[in-house]
Amino acid sequence: MESWREDQKELTKKIIDRVDVVAFSFSCAGINKGCTLDHLDGRFGYITLQDALMYRYRVFNYETDVLEATYDTLDALVEGGWKVST
């Protein structure tokens, strides 16, 4: 897949911008690290609640907690291949 659908991109921006409580407090894996993200290449990451509240878009690897990328805007995050896990 080359890109997420437009509705997925818009939902991602809306959830992170609003700091949606459900997205930042629920995890299917049972370990809540923040808002879980999917990447186009199959990786999983997350943005912490603290970063979202500060409009700082740092994506950490879900398994290793290593910083994967930092984006200046939500548009850049989505263009970088990330979306909120659904």
Beta strands, then each sheet from edge to edge (+ up, - down):
strand 1: 35-39
strand 2: 44-47
strand 3: 57-61
strand 4: 67-71
strand 5: 82-84
sheet 1: 4+ 3- 2+ 1- 5+
end
